[in-house]
Amino acid sequence: MQSLKIENMNAFIIGGVVGPWQIVIVVALALLFFGGKKIPELMKGLGEGMKEFKKATKDESADKSKDQEKLNN
């Protein structure tokens, strides 16, 4: 019975379930490492990076569809 509990705990940890306390700890560590003034700059950079990534994936899918049309004609 004890080994079953340990296996379930390992599956819970490996499953990547993030609870509210984990989020609080990560935010607190970020504040300690970077400070309150630097975090908005980091989030802005992260947002711009995500925007560029989405744009690149859209461009890539558009290129694939154009190539597919050329092959079909």
Secondary structure in CASP SS format (residue, H / E / C, confidence):
PFRMAT SS
TARGET T0000
AUTHOR 0000-0000-0000
METHOD secondary structure of the structure
MODEL  1
M C 1.00
Q H 1.00
S H 1.00
L H 1.00
K H 1.00
I H 1.00
E H 1.00
N H 1.00
M H 1.00
N H 1.00
A H 1.00
F H 1.00
I H 1.00
I H 1.00
G C 1.00
G C 1.00
V C 1.00
V C 1.00
G C 1.00
P H 1.00
W H 1.00
Q H 1.00
I H 1.00
V H 1.00
I H 1.00
V H 1.00
V H 1.00
A H 1.00
L H 1.00
A H 1.00
L H 1.00
L H 1.00
F H 1.00
F H 1.00
G C 1.00
G C 1.00
K C 1.00
K H 1.00
I H 1.00
P H 1.00
E H 1.00
L H 1.00
M H 1.00
K H 1.00
G H 1.00
L H 1.00
G H 1.00
E H 1.00
G H 1.00
M H 1.00
K H 1.00
E H 1.00
F H 1.00
K H 1.00
K H 1.00
A H 1.00
T H 1.00
K H 1.00
D H 1.00
E H 1.00
S H 1.00
A H 1.00
D H 1.00
K H 1.00
S H 1.00
K H 1.00
D H 1.00
Q H 1.00
E H 1.00
K H 1.00
L H 1.00
N H 1.00
N C 1.00
END
